[in-house]
Amino acid sequence: MYYFIFIALITVHSVHAGFEFIILHNNDMNSRLEESYEENKYVGGIERVSYVVKEARKEAAAKKTPPVIYLNAGDVYTDVVWRHPFSRKVAIELLNNLMPDAA
């Protein structure tokens, strides 16, 4: 699957020289779906990811920016074995709501 995406992107670039797009990518969230407070500021969280993805897609749809590809490389709900038994289902539902182009 990853080879197909890579080959497709190379093909698009070679056929349409000058074609631009934005890649939004994340991985290794490890069930840390809520923001945390670190070094006097809030960081992370699925809400921040959702906001960035939705805003980027909105701007691309309005032709203000190049098209957006959102990729999630996995490890959304794995980290330690004692995580809540339902965190997997919650993480999958939240990720599906973000509608990644590839996950």
VMD Tcl script that builds the backbone (N, CA, C; Angstrom):
set m [mol new atoms 309]
animate dup $m
set s [atomselect $m all]
$s set {name element resname resid chain x y z} {
  {N N MET 1 A 0.823 -1.191 0.000}
  {CA C MET 1 A 0.000 0.000 0.000}
  {C C MET 1 A 0.868 1.256 0.000}
  {N N TYR 2 A 1.895 1.281 0.859}
  {CA C TYR 2 A 2.755 2.458 0.927}
  {C C TYR 2 A 3.508 2.666 -0.379}
  {N N TYR 3 A 3.903 1.565 -1.021}
  {CA C TYR 3 A 4.605 1.690 -2.295}
  {C C TYR 3 A 3.693 2.309 -3.339}
  {N N PHE 4 A 2.415 1.921 -3.328}
  {CA C PHE 4 A 1.468 2.474 -4.285}
  {C C PHE 4 A 1.347 3.984 -4.111}
  {N N ILE 5 A 1.206 4.434 -2.859}
  {CA C ILE 5 A 1.082 5.872 -2.602}
  {C C ILE 5 A 2.332 6.600 -3.072}
  {N N PHE 6 A 3.498 6.058 -2.751}
  {CA C PHE 6 A 4.758 6.676 -3.151}
  {C C PHE 6 A 4.854 6.768 -4.669}
  {N N ILE 7 A 4.529 5.671 -5.346}
  {CA C ILE 7 A 4.588 5.652 -6.815}
  {C C ILE 7 A 3.577 6.635 -7.397}
  {N N ALA 8 A 2.384 6.686 -6.812}
  {CA C ALA 8 A 1.363 7.609 -7.304}
  {C C ALA 8 A 1.825 9.052 -7.156}
  {N N LEU 9 A 2.447 9.379 -6.037}
  {CA C LEU 9 A 2.918 10.746 -5.831}
  {C C LEU 9 A 4.034 11.103 -6.796}
  {N N ILE 10 A 4.927 10.163 -7.063}
  {CA C ILE 10 A 5.998 10.403 -8.037}
  {C C ILE 10 A 5.400 10.625 -9.420}
  {N N THR 11 A 4.404 9.816 -9.768}
  {CA C THR 11 A 3.762 9.939 -11.080}
  {C C THR 11 A 3.091 11.297 -11.224}
  {N N VAL 12 A 2.354 11.715 -10.208}
  {CA C VAL 12 A 1.688 13.019 -10.255}
  {C C VAL 12 A 2.714 14.121 -10.433}
  {N N HIS 13 A 3.812 14.042 -9.709}
  {CA C HIS 13 A 4.834 15.079 -9.807}
  {C C HIS 13 A 5.457 15.111 -11.198}
  {N N SER 14 A 5.747 13.950 -11.769}
  {CA C SER 14 A 6.418 13.939 -13.064}
  {C C SER 14 A 5.484 14.341 -14.198}
  {N N VAL 15 A 4.205 13.999 -14.087}
  {CA C VAL 15 A 3.256 14.339 -15.149}
  {C C VAL 15 A 2.861 15.807 -15.079}
  {N N HIS 16 A 2.683 16.309 -13.877}
  {CA C HIS 16 A 2.237 17.683 -13.687}
  {C C HIS 16 A 3.321 18.477 -12.958}
  {N N ALA 17 A 4.361 18.780 -13.643}
  {CA C ALA 17 A 5.454 19.537 -13.023}
  {C C ALA 17 A 4.900 20.843 -12.466}
  {N N GLY 18 A 5.291 21.158 -11.272}
  {CA C GLY 18 A 4.805 22.365 -10.635}
  {C C GLY 18 A 3.557 22.159 -9.799}
  {N N PHE 19 A 3.010 20.965 -9.795}
  {CA C PHE 19 A 1.839 20.666 -8.974}
  {C C PHE 19 A 2.245 20.680 -7.506}
  {N N GLU 20 A 1.521 21.410 -6.695}
  {CA C GLU 20 A 1.839 21.505 -5.276}
  {C C GLU 20 A 0.699 20.943 -4.447}
  {N N PHE 21 A 1.039 20.384 -3.308}
  {CA C PHE 21 A 0.041 19.951 -2.344}
  {C C PHE 21 A 0.660 19.989 -0.955}
  {N N ILE 22 A -0.196 19.987 0.042}
  {CA C ILE 22 A 0.240 20.025 1.436}
  {C C ILE 22 A 0.040 18.643 2.033}
  {N N ILE 23 A 1.068 18.141 2.712}
  {CA C ILE 23 A 0.955 16.868 3.416}
  {C C ILE 23 A 0.878 17.156 4.910}
  {N N LEU 24 A -0.204 16.715 5.523}
  {CA C LEU 24 A -0.333 16.753 6.980}
  {C C LEU 24 A -0.147 15.320 7.453}
  {N N HIS 25 A 0.748 15.116 8.390}
  {CA C HIS 25 A 1.103 13.760 8.816}
  {C C HIS 25 A 1.230 13.700 10.330}
  {N N ASN 26 A 0.727 12.619 10.902}
  {CA C ASN 26 A 0.994 12.373 12.319}
  {C C ASN 26 A 1.032 10.873 12.573}
  {N N ASN 27 A 1.627 10.520 13.700}
  {CA C ASN 27 A 1.661 9.132 14.147}
  {C C ASN 27 A 2.114 9.099 15.603}
  {N N ASP 28 A 2.108 7.912 16.159}
  {CA C ASP 28 A 2.552 7.692 17.543}
  {C C ASP 28 A 1.817 8.568 18.554}
  {N N MET 29 A 0.497 8.632 18.431}
  {CA C MET 29 A -0.280 9.378 19.423}
  {C C MET 29 A -0.429 8.569 20.710}
  {N N ASN 30 A -0.320 7.258 20.600}
  {CA C ASN 30 A -0.279 6.357 21.760}
  {C C ASN 30 A -1.377 6.612 22.789}
  {N N SER 31 A -2.598 6.715 22.328}
  {CA C SER 31 A -3.778 6.926 23.181}
  {C C SER 31 A -3.749 8.247 23.936}
  {N N ARG 32 A -2.872 9.128 23.580}
  {CA C ARG 32 A -2.841 10.457 24.214}
  {C C ARG 32 A -3.741 11.387 23.395}
  {N N LEU 33 A -5.026 11.179 23.568}
  {CA C LEU 33 A -5.993 11.883 22.740}
  {C C LEU 33 A -6.374 13.247 23.307}
  {N N GLU 34 A -6.059 13.480 24.561}
  {CA C GLU 34 A -6.356 14.768 25.177}
  {C C GLU 34 A -5.097 15.627 25.214}
  {N N GLU 35 A -5.310 16.932 25.188}
  {CA C GLU 35 A -4.159 17.826 25.265}
  {C C GLU 35 A -3.484 17.702 26.625}
  {N N SER 36 A -2.233 18.087 26.678}
  {CA C SER 36 A -1.511 18.085 27.953}
  {C C SER 36 A -0.851 19.450 28.138}
  {N N TYR 37 A -0.505 19.731 29.352}
  {CA C TYR 37 A 0.095 21.017 29.695}
  {C C TYR 37 A 1.575 20.791 29.955}
  {N N GLU 38 A 2.405 21.326 29.085}
  {CA C GLU 38 A 3.849 21.138 29.197}
  {C C GLU 38 A 4.551 22.470 28.974}
  {N N GLU 39 A 5.495 22.762 29.823}
  {CA C GLU 39 A 6.311 23.972 29.694}
  {C C GLU 39 A 5.458 25.230 29.505}
  {N N ASN 40 A 4.462 25.367 30.362}
  {CA C ASN 40 A 3.588 26.542 30.400}
  {C C ASN 40 A 2.724 26.735 29.158}
  {N N LYS 41 A 2.413 25.650 28.465}
  {CA C LYS 41 A 1.489 25.756 27.334}
  {C C LYS 41 A 0.808 24.411 27.100}
  {N N TYR 42 A -0.364 24.474 26.475}
  {CA C TYR 42 A -1.083 23.262 26.132}
  {C C TYR 42 A -0.553 22.734 24.804}
  {N N VAL 43 A -0.376 21.433 24.719}
  {CA C VAL 43 A 0.120 20.811 23.489}
  {C C VAL 43 A -0.674 19.540 23.214}
  {N N GLY 44 A -0.658 19.149 21.942}
  {CA C GLY 44 A -1.222 17.868 21.545}
  {C C GLY 44 A -2.726 17.781 21.646}
  {N N GLY 45 A -3.206 16.573 21.515}
  {CA C GLY 45 A -4.629 16.298 21.606}
  {C C GLY 45 A -5.276 16.170 20.244}
  {N N ILE 46 A -6.272 15.310 20.184}
  {CA C ILE 46 A -6.966 15.042 18.925}
  {C C ILE 46 A -7.746 16.275 18.456}
  {N N GLU 47 A -8.190 17.111 19.394}
  {CA C GLU 47 A -8.915 18.324 18.996}
  {C C GLU 47 A -8.027 19.269 18.197}
  {N N ARG 48 A -6.782 19.387 18.584}
  {CA C ARG 48 A -5.855 20.256 17.840}
  {C C ARG 48 A -5.590 19.686 16.447}
  {N N VAL 49 A -5.422 18.381 16.386}
  {CA C VAL 49 A -5.216 17.736 15.082}
  {C C VAL 49 A -6.433 17.982 14.202}
  {N N SER 50 A -7.613 17.761 14.759}
  {CA C SER 50 A -8.850 17.962 14.008}
  {C C SER 50 A -8.965 19.389 13.488}
  {N N TYR 51 A -8.656 20.355 14.324}
  {CA C TYR 51 A -8.740 21.760 13.919}
  {C C TYR 51 A -7.799 22.052 12.750}
  {N N VAL 52 A -6.558 21.608 12.861}
  {CA C VAL 52 A -5.570 21.872 11.805}
  {C C VAL 52 A -5.994 21.215 10.496}
  {N N VAL 53 A -6.429 19.960 10.563}
  {CA C VAL 53 A -6.831 19.244 9.347}
  {C C VAL 53 A -8.041 19.920 8.704}
  {N N LYS 54 A -9.059 20.224 9.502}
  {CA C LYS 54 A -10.272 20.848 8.953}
  {C C LYS 54 A -9.996 22.228 8.367}
  {N N GLU 55 A -9.197 23.033 9.051}
  {CA C GLU 55 A -8.873 24.363 8.537}
  {C C GLU 55 A -8.063 24.279 7.243}
  {N N ALA 56 A -7.117 23.362 7.192}
  {CA C ALA 56 A -6.306 23.206 5.978}
  {C C ALA 56 A -7.174 22.764 4.807}
  {N N ARG 57 A -8.080 21.838 5.056}
  {CA C ARG 57 A -8.980 21.378 3.985}
  {C C ARG 57 A -9.931 22.485 3.545}
  {N N LYS 58 A -10.399 23.278 4.500}
  {CA C LYS 58 A -11.297 24.389 4.173}
  {C C LYS 58 A -10.586 25.409 3.281}
  {N N GLU 59 A -9.352 25.740 3.620}
  {CA C GLU 59 A -8.590 26.692 2.815}
  {C C GLU 59 A -8.276 26.125 1.435}
  {N N ALA 60 A -7.998 24.837 1.370}
  {CA C ALA 60 A -7.734 24.206 0.071}
  {C C ALA 60 A -8.996 24.190 -0.784}
  {N N ALA 61 A -10.137 23.926 -0.169}
  {CA C ALA 61 A -11.400 23.917 -0.911}
  {C C ALA 61 A -11.738 25.306 -1.446}
  {N N ALA 62 A -11.329 26.331 -0.715}
  {CA C ALA 62 A -11.562 27.711 -1.156}
  {C C ALA 62 A -10.471 28.198 -2.106}
  {N N LYS 63 A -9.572 27.297 -2.482}
  {CA C LYS 63 A -8.470 27.598 -3.413}
  {C C LYS 63 A -7.488 28.626 -2.857}
  {N N LYS 64 A -7.426 28.751 -1.532}
  {CA C LYS 64 A -6.462 29.662 -0.910}
  {C C LYS 64 A -5.096 29.005 -0.758}
  {N N THR 65 A -5.096 27.679 -0.686}
  {CA C THR 65 A -3.857 26.911 -0.537}
  {C C THR 65 A -3.910 25.705 -1.469}
  {N N PRO 66 A -2.779 25.041 -1.672}
  {CA C PRO 66 A -2.784 23.816 -2.479}
  {C C PRO 66 A -3.631 22.723 -1.817}
  {N N PRO 67 A -3.975 21.675 -2.566}
  {CA C PRO 67 A -4.740 20.556 -2.002}
  {C C PRO 67 A -4.021 19.939 -0.801}
  {N N VAL 68 A -4.796 19.301 0.069}
  {CA C VAL 68 A -4.265 18.731 1.307}
  {C C VAL 68 A -4.402 17.217 1.294}
  {N N ILE 69 A -3.339 16.554 1.699}
  {CA C ILE 69 A -3.357 15.111 1.920}
  {C C ILE 69 A -3.057 14.903 3.397}
  {N N TYR 70 A -3.973 14.225 4.106}
  {CA C TYR 70 A -3.765 13.952 5.529}
  {C C TYR 70 A -3.443 12.475 5.708}
  {N N LEU 71 A -2.295 12.198 6.293}
  {CA C LEU 71 A -1.825 10.831 6.507}
  {C C LEU 71 A -1.656 10.566 7.994}
  {N N ASN 72 A -2.046 9.373 8.414}
  {CA C ASN 72 A -1.791 8.946 9.785}
  {C C ASN 72 A -1.078 7.611 9.707}
  {N N ALA 73 A 0.124 7.562 10.247}
  {CA C ALA 73 A 0.957 6.363 10.124}
  {C C ALA 73 A 0.718 5.350 11.236}
  {N N GLY 74 A -0.298 5.550 12.042}
  {CA C GLY 74 A -0.662 4.541 13.019}
  {C C GLY 74 A -0.172 4.808 14.418}
  {N N ASP 75 A -0.244 3.747 15.215}
  {CA C ASP 75 A 0.119 3.803 16.633}
  {C C ASP 75 A -0.752 4.822 17.361}
  {N N VAL 76 A -2.031 4.834 17.006}
  {CA C VAL 76 A -2.956 5.796 17.599}
  {C C VAL 76 A -3.339 5.380 19.013}
  {N N TYR 77 A -3.514 4.094 19.244}
  {CA C TYR 77 A -4.015 3.653 20.544}
  {C C TYR 77 A -3.096 2.672 21.264}
  {N N THR 78 A -1.902 2.455 20.796}
  {CA C THR 78 A -1.007 1.530 21.489}
  {C C THR 78 A 0.069 2.298 22.241}
  {N N ASP 79 A 0.429 1.775 23.345}
  {CA C ASP 79 A 1.531 2.333 24.129}
  {C C ASP 79 A 1.809 1.393 25.286}
  {N N VAL 80 A 0.893 1.334 26.213}
  {CA C VAL 80 A 1.079 0.461 27.364}
  {C C VAL 80 A -0.132 -0.447 27.512}
  {N N VAL 81 A 0.068 -1.619 28.080}
  {CA C VAL 81 A -1.000 -2.620 28.137}
  {C C VAL 81 A -2.112 -2.261 29.106}
  {N N TRP 82 A -1.888 -1.389 30.052}
  {CA C TRP 82 A -2.930 -1.102 31.028}
  {C C TRP 82 A -3.822 0.075 30.629}
  {N N ARG 83 A -3.766 0.508 29.394}
  {CA C ARG 83 A -4.700 1.542 28.930}
  {C C ARG 83 A -6.125 1.021 29.084}
  {N N HIS 84 A -7.063 1.914 29.148}
  {CA C HIS 84 A -8.469 1.550 29.288}
  {C C HIS 84 A -8.863 0.615 28.149}
  {N N PRO 85 A -9.601 -0.468 28.445}
  {CA C PRO 85 A -9.919 -1.449 27.397}
  {C C PRO 85 A -10.727 -0.883 26.231}
  {N N PHE 86 A -11.423 0.239 26.418}
  {CA C PHE 86 A -12.221 0.802 25.335}
  {C C PHE 86 A -11.498 1.915 24.582}
  {N N SER 87 A -10.276 2.237 24.987}
  {CA C SER 87 A -9.567 3.342 24.334}
  {C C SER 87 A -9.329 3.067 22.856}
  {N N ARG 88 A -9.181 1.796 22.492}
  {CA C ARG 88 A -8.984 1.440 21.084}
  {C C ARG 88 A -10.181 1.878 20.248}
  {N N LYS 89 A -11.385 1.560 20.714}
  {CA C LYS 89 A -12.595 1.919 19.964}
  {C C LYS 89 A -12.745 3.438 19.856}
  {N N VAL 90 A -12.476 4.124 20.945}
  {CA C VAL 90 A -12.574 5.587 20.942}
  {C C VAL 90 A -11.558 6.180 19.978}
  {N N ALA 91 A -10.325 5.703 20.036}
  {CA C ALA 91 A -9.269 6.221 19.158}
  {C C ALA 91 A -9.604 5.980 17.695}
  {N N ILE 92 A -10.120 4.800 17.378}
  {CA C ILE 92 A -10.476 4.485 15.991}
  {C C ILE 92 A -11.597 5.396 15.510}
  {N N GLU 93 A -12.603 5.602 16.349}
  {CA C GLU 93 A -13.711 6.473 15.956}
  {C C GLU 93 A -13.241 7.911 15.734}
  {N N LEU 94 A -12.397 8.401 16.626}
  {CA C LEU 94 A -11.888 9.765 16.473}
  {C C LEU 94 A -11.031 9.904 15.216}
  {N N LEU 95 A -10.188 8.912 14.953}
  {CA C LEU 95 A -9.358 8.954 13.748}
  {C C LEU 95 A -10.224 8.894 12.496}
  {N N ASN 96 A -11.246 8.041 12.495}
  {CA C ASN 96 A -12.141 7.961 11.342}
  {C C ASN 96 A -12.860 9.279 11.096}
  {N N ASN 97 A -13.182 10.010 12.162}
  {CA C ASN 97 A -13.825 11.320 12.002}
  {C C ASN 97 A -12.908 12.333 11.326}
  {N N LEU 98 A -11.603 12.135 11.454}
  {CA C LEU 98 A -10.643 13.021 10.788}
  {C C LEU 98 A -10.512 12.705 9.299}
  {N N MET 99 A -11.006 11.563 8.883}
  {CA C MET 99 A -10.990 11.110 7.489}
  {C C MET 99 A -9.608 11.214 6.846}
  {N N PRO 100 A -8.634 10.469 7.369}
  {CA C PRO 100 A -7.307 10.505 6.732}
  {C C PRO 100 A -7.377 9.952 5.315}
  {N N ASP 101 A -6.547 10.478 4.445}
  {CA C ASP 101 A -6.479 9.972 3.078}
  {C C ASP 101 A -5.789 8.620 3.038}
  {N N ALA 102 A -4.959 8.355 4.014}
  {CA C ALA 102 A -4.325 7.042 4.181}
  {C C ALA 102 A -3.957 6.891 5.645}
  {N N ALA 103 A -4.182 5.694 6.157}
  {CA C ALA 103 A -3.843 5.426 7.564}
  {C C ALA 103 A -3.254 4.038 7.672}
}
mol reanalyze $m
mol bondsrecalc $m
mol representation Tube
mol addrep $m
